[in-house]
Amino acid sequence: MTVIVRDLQPDVQADTEGFARVRHLALPYILFTSDSVRHMLTNSHPDARFRALIAVEDGEVIGAAGVSLAHDSTEPGQGYLNIYVRPDRTHRGAGRLLARAAEEHLAAVDATKLYTWVLDEPANRAFAEQHGYTQGRPAHFLRLDLANGALPPLPEIPPGVELRTAADFADDPRPLFELDAETVSDEPGEIDIEFTDYDAWLEQSWRHPLLHPELTMAAVVDGRPVAFSVAYTDGATRYSTAMTGTARAYRGRGLAKLAKIHSLYRARAAGLTEAFTGNDAGNDPMIAINKWLGYEICATEVRYVRELG
């Protein structure tokens, strides 16, 4: 059979479902649904020049790639491409064709440095290195068994702190945007990110179809959120932490831990059975929190980079 690569059509259910299925089979530690794939494509910032590519064989989606510029970076010319092939459909050329199409697109929109994540497995690493990518830092996926595991006891809420859900900010989510912007700028990584576009954040993050406002918890001081843990769910039994962080002036007080454990307790009470999160290997504070919560590493991926030109 011949494999072809083309753009995903967001109004074609088979395309969005196929993309989500490839991502789930290749990387089951991140939540993807047909709706979230459609949202990702239709709400991407124009400056990101985002493309969702699919590899199709005999009418079946067997590979998927997300390709974009890091438009919210302080340094221009940086691009992302992440390529996935169904584990039972490898060695058909889908990965090679997706990589070629993704790199051609990024070169055409003036990217000079390309970043990708690769699962820490020999075949995946060899694929990246054969395409000219150089190994960088590792990161981990972690899993928590909410159905059968034991969460630590809920800690006391400190004086002057209250816990609220994201739903409590429905009328005015800007304070959550400001907290998100501050915390994401301090995340470890090769690319410095700045959130400055509130309207784009509303469309991409606040209205994300997997966001669960009642499970997203914020620690609030003097009426403003100072720490939070953002919860995604797949609409069934799986839960994922999209972001956990604390404003700089309030770090070291255990507020991110407080928000995250309350979110997990709520998730378990809501019938969710499996929780996932991710950790950069150098993010010691979050590694300590997740270890305390009972998360265990279930997979590792490695950042790879390639210079163009």
Rosetta blueprint (number, residue, H / E / L):
1 M L
2 T L
3 V E
4 I E
5 V E
6 R E
7 D E
8 L L
9 Q L
10 P L
11 D L
12 V L
13 Q H
14 A H
15 D H
16 T H
17 E H
18 G H
19 F H
20 A H
21 R H
22 V H
23 R H
24 H H
25 L H
26 A H
27 L L
28 P L
29 Y L
30 I L
31 L L
32 F L
33 T L
34 S H
35 D H
36 S H
37 V H
38 R H
39 H H
40 M H
41 L H
42 T H
43 N L
44 S L
45 H L
46 P H
47 D H
48 A H
49 R L
50 F L
51 R E
52 A E
53 L E
54 I E
55 A E
56 V E
57 E E
58 D L
59 G L
60 E E
61 V E
62 I E
63 G E
64 A E
65 A E
66 G E
67 V E
68 S E
69 L E
70 A L
71 H L
72 D L
73 S E
74 T L
75 E L
76 P L
77 G L
78 Q E
79 G E
80 Y E
81 L E
82 N E
83 I E
84 Y E
85 V E
86 R L
87 P H
88 D H
89 R H
90 T L
91 H L
92 R L
93 G L
94 A H
95 G H
96 R H
97 L H
98 L H
99 A H
100 R H
101 A H
102 A H
103 E H
104 E H
105 H H
106 L H
107 A H
108 A H
109 V L
110 D L
111 A L
112 T L
113 K E
114 L E
115 Y E
116 T E
117 W E
118 V E
119 L E
120 D L
121 E L
122 P H
123 A H
124 N H
125 R H
126 A H
127 F H
128 A H
129 E H
130 Q H
131 H L
132 G L
133 Y L
134 T E
135 Q E
136 G E
137 R E
138 P E
139 A E
140 H E
141 F E
142 L E
143 R E
144 L E
145 D E
146 L L
147 A L
148 N L
149 G L
150 A L
151 L L
152 P L
153 P L
154 L L
155 P L
156 E L
157 I L
158 P L
159 P L
160 G L
161 V E
162 E E
163 L E
164 R E
165 T E
166 A H
167 A H
168 D H
169 F H
170 A L
171 D L
172 D L
173 P L
174 R H
175 P H
176 L H
177 F H
178 E H
179 L H
180 D H
181 A H
182 E H
183 T H
184 V H
185 S L
186 D L
187 E L
188 P L
189 G L
190 E L
191 I L
192 D L
193 I E
194 E L
195 F L
196 T L
197 D L
198 Y H
199 D H
200 A H
201 W H
202 L H
203 E H
204 Q H
205 S H
206 W H
207 R L
208 H L
209 P L
210 L L
211 L E
212 H L
213 P L
214 E L
215 L L
216 T L
217 M E
218 A E
219 A E
220 V E
221 V E
222 D L
223 G L
224 R E
225 P E
226 V E
227 A E
228 F E
229 S E
230 V E
231 A E
232 Y E
233 T E
234 D L
235 G L
236 A L
237 T L
238 R E
239 Y E
240 S E
241 T E
242 A E
243 M E
244 T E
245 G E
246 T E
247 A L
248 R H
249 A H
250 Y H
251 R L
252 G L
253 R L
254 G L
255 L H
256 A H
257 K H
258 L H
259 A H
260 K H
261 I H
262 H H
263 S H
264 L H
265 Y H
266 R H
267 A H
268 R H
269 A H
270 A L
271 G L
272 L L
273 T L
274 E E
275 A E
276 F E
277 T E
278 G E
279 N E
280 D E
281 A L
282 G L
283 N L
284 D H
285 P H
286 M H
287 I H
288 A H
289 I H
290 N H
291 K H
292 W H
293 L H
294 G L
295 Y L
296 E E
297 I E
298 C E
299 A E
300 T E
301 E E
302 V E
303 R E
304 Y E
305 V E
306 R E
307 E E
308 L L
309 G L
